[in-house]
Amino acid sequence: MTLGLGKNPLIVGLGKTGLSCIAFLREQGRFYHALDSRSDSPERQDIMADDLCRSLTLNGLEGSFEFHQQRLADLSISSIIVSPGVAVTGDFFFAAKAAGIDILGDVELFARVVSQQSNAKVIAITGSNGKSTVTQLVYELLNEAGFDVSVGGNIGLPVLELLKQATQYYVLELSSFQLETTYSLKPVIATVLNISEDHMDRYESLEHYAITKFALLKMADAQLVDIDELPELLEGFPTALTLSMSKQTNTDVTVALESRQIHWLTEDDEIIIDTTKLRIPGLHNIRNVVTSLLLCRAVGMQLSSRLIDYLYAWPGLTHRCAFVAEINGISYYNDSKATNVGATQAALNGFAETSDGQIVLIAGGEGKDADFSPLKSVFKKYLRALVLLGRDAELILKQAGQDIPSYIVTSMSEAVEKASLLARPGDQVLLSPACASFDMYRGFEHRGEEFQACVEVLR
């Protein structure tokens, strides 16, 4: 198998993805070098003891252009496999590019393997928000329909681990970080769900971020475009399968919501799904369901009454607009995965358009240099009150919270208690932070778990 790695590939980043790359090269019996930006790695001893590891460098991204240029030459590095959490900038990568060294990610390596060894087809999903829900739902629907299918990427298993078992379809969630170093993936169909500001601490502009996402569509055999979200994509992909939920007449599939039921208007106005029976709340999740069904249909899945019942029973993903409890007539929802402004906007719009009552929002955290001002109008329109915590609480209050009752607290327990006092029967208390969690928590999962625990205390 020819992967284009040369004799001395270097793995940069020794987190979950980097370790999966090492495991893959070990299985191939290939020698490799390893590098991490940290001063130590939990896997250091195991890597150093590996006979296939030719060198391990810690603090490896420090140093000048000339230093890295000489170091890469001394080690005869032939290619660099970089983890998605490592930005391909700075003197180390400038030196690698100047030397003509191929820089790729694990998804690109996966693509090269699949193109040579497998007839499996790839369904690829990216976007700022909703991609985990759509990816998981596509996987589960295809699996329930009897397809041989695996799921991974930015959700679940790293892509190289998926290669351990033969399959008919790979359903991949792909982040912008992964797409930066992916060039030859050939999905049978791909979609970009939406674009909103995220990771502005990594990208020069929203346009730069969007271009990185849109690159996936150029690699795909077919594209699914939601023209309500990204109408500009039609110019670049005029033959794409198109979707609208706003009664557009020039789309392949137009979906209308009347009495909270989905009508597939291209199919003789037949009512297919009663959205009031879905367990995942919000208009944005109805859009996620429709998108998932269209991706499945694009690879031959036929929607049956059994699959519709499966949809109705599907609880959604943890920490994504997940119902936690109803206490004293107030419903509590955990949307801790909403780590950017667009995700929180989608959640608020979705809840407001499909639910009664008002919303008390808990938000805040590490804002990743985001502009929170787009939240101002939805806050004013839908919120009874706003409870803020975390590093950028003051910034959110300044940019978006001036027109509504707003409160800053110092802990999740204080936030939940305050929200419970502000809400009225029929309202929703929603944790949808619009921020990353690393200022206070190990990750969004940890933040969501603490929210759920604090809600339980209210019982």
N, C-alpha and C positions, 0 to 999 in steps of 0.2 A: 504494500500500500504506500503510495507516494503522497505525503502530506505537506511537502515543501518546508519542513522545519530545519533541514540541514543536520549536521552532526552535533551541534552544540546549542540546542534551544535553551533559553533562559526564561524561567517562570518568575514573574514579578507580582508580588502580593501573595501572602501565605494564609489567607483566610479560607473560607469554605470553598470558594471557586478555585483558588490556587492549589489547594490540596487535592481537589478532584482532578486537576491537570496533572499533578505529580502521579496520582494513582493511575491515570490513563497511560502516561509514559512508562511507568513501571510495568504495566501489563503488556506493553509493546516491547519491553526489554530495551528501551532507549535510554541513553545517557542524557543527563540534563544538569543545568545549573539553576540555583534558586536564589532569590533576592527578596528582602522584605524592607519596608520603610521603617519598621519599628526597631527598637534597640534589642528586643528579644521576641521570640516566637514560642508559643506553647508546644509546637511540634519540632523545635530545634533539634533535640536529641535524636528523634526518629529519623529526621532528614539527614543529619550528619552521619548516622549509622548506615545509611543506604549506600550500597556499593555502586549504584547507578548515579548517585549525586556527585558531580565533579567539584562543586563549590557551593558554599552557602554564605551569602553576604547580608549582614544586618545593617541598619541605617544606610541602606544601599542607594537611596536617591539623593543623599547629601554629596556635595562637591561641585566643582566647576565643570564647564563644558569640556575643557581639556583633560581633566581628571577622568571623566567618564569615557571620553573618546579613547584614551589610552587603556583604560580598564577593559572596555569591550573588545579592543584589539588583542590585548594580552590573553583573554579567555577565548578568543576566536568565536565569539557569539554569532550564531548564524540566524537566529530568529528570536523574537521576544513574545511570549504569551502573557498578556497582562490581564490582571483581574479588573472587573468593571469598576470597583471602588477606587481605582488608581487613575487619576486624570493623566492623559497622554500629553503632558506639557512639562516644561522645566528643562534644565540643562541635560539631564540624563536622556530624556527622549529626543531632545534636539540632536544630541550626539549620535544616538542610534539612527535617527533618520538621515543625518549627514553621511553616515557610513553605509547607507542603503540596506539596513537590517529590516527585515519584514516584521512588522508589529501587528499582532492579531490577538483576538480574545478567544475564550473557550467556545463561544457560539460559532465563530469562524472555523475553528478546529473541528467541531461537531459537523458543520456543513461539508467540510472536505471529506470526512469519513463517510457520511451518508451518501454523498454523490458517487463514491466509489464502491461501497459495500452493501447498499440497501436500496430497495425499491419503495421504501416507506415515503409517505407524503407528509409535508409539514404544513400545519395551520398556524399562522403567526399573528399575535395580537400585541399591539402597543398602544400608547396614549398616555395622557397625564393621569386620568382617573378611570376607574372601572375595569382596568385590564385584568386584575386578579379574579374578579367576579366572572367576567366573560370567559376567561381561560378555563377556570374550574368548571363552569357550567357547560361549556362546549365538551370538555373531557367527559363529564358525567353523563351528558345526554348521549354522546356517541357510545360510551361504554354500556349504557342501559339499552341502547338500540342494537347491541351485539357487535359493534366494531372492535377490532383489536387496536387499542389506543394507549398511549403513554402521555404524561403531562410533566412539564418542568420548565426550567429556565430561571426567570426571576421569581418564580413561585415553586415551592417544593424542591425537587432534586435539581442540582446542576446538570446541564445538558449532557455532559460527557458520561454521567452515571446512567443516563437513559439508554446508552448504547449497549449496556450489559445484557439486555433482553430484546429479542427481535419483536417488531411491532409493525402494524399497518399504517398507523398515523401517529405523528408527534404533534401535540398541541403545546405551543410554546408561548409563554409570556416573556416579552423582551423589553428591557428598559432602554432609555436613551444611552446610558453608560455602556450597555452591551452592544448596542448598534454602532457605537463609535468605531469599534474594531471588528465589525462584521461586513464582509464584502461579497461572499459568494453563496449565501443561503438562498435556496430556491423554493419558497413556499408555494403550495398549490393555490392558496388564497391567503391574503393578509389584510389587516385593517388597522388604521389609526383611529382610535375611538374619538379623541378630542385633544385639544391643545390648550393648556393654561399655564401660567407662570409656575415653574418649579425648577429647583436646582440653579437658581440664578447666581449662586456662589460658584458655579462651575462653568456656566455658559456666558458668553459675551452679551447676549441679548435673547429675547424671546424668539426672534427669527432664527438665530443659530440653533437654539434648542429644537425648534420645529423642523428645521431642515434635517437634523439628525434623526428625528422620528420618521420623516417622510421617506428617507432612504430605504426603509423596509419595503415600501410599496413598489419602488423601482426594481427590487429584486424578485418580486412575486409574479407568478403566472397570471393571477387574477387578483383584483382588489375589491373590497367592500368599502364604500364611502357613504357616510352619513352626511347628507348635504345640509342638514340643519346645523350640524356642528362645524363642518369643514367644506363649505361650498367651493372654495378656491381650488380644491383638489381636482375638480372636474376638468379644468383646463389641462392639467398634466396627465390625467388618466381618463380620457373621454369614453373608453369602453368599460369602465368600472361598473360593477353592480352597485346600484344606488338605492339608498334608503332614506325615507323621510317620515316623520311623525307629525308633520304640520300640514297635511293634505296637499302637498305638492303634486302636480299632475304629470311632471316630466321625469318621474323616477321609475325604476324597475319594480320596487316594492314601496307602496305608500301605506302607512299604518295610521289609523285614526283612533282616538280614544273618545268613546261616547258612553256615558254611564259607566265609566271605568272598565270598559271591555275593549279588547283589541280587535279591530276589524282589519283584515288583510284586503284592502280595497281592490287589489289586482286579482283577487280570487273570489269574484262574484259576491263581494260584501259579506262573505260568510264569517260569523263570529267564531274565532278560533279559541281565544283564551279569555276567561273572566279574570281581570286583574285584581279584583277584590279577593280572590282566592289565593293569590301569591303571598308567601310568607315574608318575602323581602320587600320592605316598604319604599315608597318614593317613586316619582316619575322617572328619575334617572335609572332606577333599577328596572322599570318597565322597558326602558330603552336598552338596557343591558340584556334583558331576556330576549327581546326581538333580534338584537344583533347576534346573540348566541345561536338562535334558531336559524338565522340566515346563513351563518358560517357552516352549521351542520348540514343544512340543505344543500349547500354548494358542493359538498363531497358525497351527496347521495342519500342522506338520511331522510326518511319519510316520517312526518309527524303523525303519531297515532294517539288514540285516547289513553293508552298506557303511558306514553311519554308526557302527555299533558298532565295526567295525574301525578307523575313524578315531579314535574315542574311545580305543581301546587304544593307538594310536600317538601320541596327543597328549602332548607333553612338559611341558605346563604353562607357566607364566610364569616368567621369570627372577626370582630372588630371592624366590620363593614356594615354600618347601619343595622346592627344586630339588636333585636329586642332583648332587654335584660329583665324587666319586671314592670308590673303595674302596682303602684302603691298609693292608696288614698285617691284613686281616680287619675293619677298622673303616670304617664308611660315614660320609661327610661330606655334610651337607646345608646349603644356603644358604637361610635364611628371613629375610633382612635386611629384607623388607617388613613383618615383624611389629613394628610401631612402637607397639603398645599392649599392655596386660596381657592382654586377651581374645585377641589373636592368638597370643600365646605359649602361653596355656592351651590353645587349640584345637590348636596344633601338638603340644604334649606329649601331650595326650589322644589325638590322632589317631595319633601314632607308637606310643605304648604299646599301643594296642588293636589295631593291625594289624601290629606288628613284634615280633620277638624281641630279646632283649638289653636293656641299659639305655642311658640317655642321659647324655652329658656335654654340658651346655648352656653356650653362650657368650652372655652377655646384658649389657645396660647401655647407657647413652647419656644422652640428654636426656629426662627422664621426663614432661615436660609436666604437672607437679603431680599425677601419678597416685598412687593408693594401690596399693602392690605386695603388700600382705598377702594378697590372694586367691591369690597364687602359692605361698604357703607349703605348702599341703597337696599340690599337684601336684608341687612340688619334692621333698618328702619321699617321695612315693609312687613317682616315676618316675626320679629323677636318681641317677646314681652320683656325680656331682660337679658343681659350679657354678663357672664361671670368669667373672669380672665385670671390666668396664672402662668408662671413660667417667665423665661428670660425676656421675651418680647411682648409681655402683657401691656406695658405702657405704650409701646409703639402701635399696637392694635387699637388701643383705646383712643390714641391721638388721631389715627388715620381713618378709623371706621366706627368708633363707638360713642361719639359725642352726642348723637341725637336720640339715644335710648338710655334707660336706666342701666348703668354699668358698674361693676364692682371688681376690684382686684383682690385676690386672696393668695395665700402662700402654700396651700397644699390641696391635694385632690379631695381629702375628707372635708375640708372647709368649703371647697367648691360645690360638692354634692349637697352638703347641708344647706348652703346658701340657696342653691337652685331649687331645692325642695320647698323652701319657704317662699320663694318668689312665684313658683308655678301654682296654677289653679287646676281643679279637676277638669279633665278633658285636654289639658296641655301635654306637651312632650318636653322632657328634659333630654337634651341631645349633647353628648360629648362628640364634637367634631372640630378638632383643634386648629386646622389650617396651618399647622406647624409640625416640624419634626419634634421628637421627644427626648433627644439625647441630653438636653440641659438638666433633666430631672429623672430620666428613666433609662433602662437598658435598651429600650426600643418601644415601638408603638404597641406591641403585644403586652409588655409590662405595664404600660400606661393604661391600656384598656382593662387589664385584669384588676388593677387597683381601683379603677372607676367602678367595676362590677362589684368588688368587695365593699366599697363604700355605700353603694346602693343597697346591698344586702343588710347593712347595718341599720338602714331606715325602717326595716320591717318591724 
